Amino acid sequence: MALLPLSARDAEAFAACALAAVQTRFPHKLDHLILEHGDLPSPTQIHPVFDGSYDWHSSVHMHWSLLRLLRRVPDLPQRAAIEAHLDARLRAELVEVERRYAADPRRGSFERPYGWGWLLALQAELESPPGLAAGPTR
């Protein structure tokens, strides 16, 4: 099946939408299993990488979208803003907070399966060599 190529105008619009989403803190639907009295963190405390967007998996999806757009459209006008956002969010200490939260066995069902799928797609995009497209290009 032949698909239309991604136009520069559409790529710019998608990037603007995704960047705005990941930088919008509220409203936020927090999927958090309260394990004990006082276990009421804010989204940014438990999800410092994926705080922003309506919920966690939407944030992961939008981060994937931003990376995918950078790969597909190297001269994207929002490149500097996207790279600055990713540099601020994809830091080792913030990723560790996300990992600790998800690793708690009492939170075993957190964002399964949908969010995990987008997280794996994001990881594949991060691990792809420059200039190569990770996954489907449609």
Buried (B, 14 or more C-beta within 10 A) or exposed (E): EEEEEBEEEEBBEBBEEBBEBBBBEEEBEEBBEEEEEEEEEEBBEBBBBBBBBBBBBBBBBBBBBBBBBBBBBEEBEBBEBBEEBBEEBBEEEBEEBBEEBBEEEEBEEBBEEEBBBBBEBBEEBEEBEEEEEBEEEE
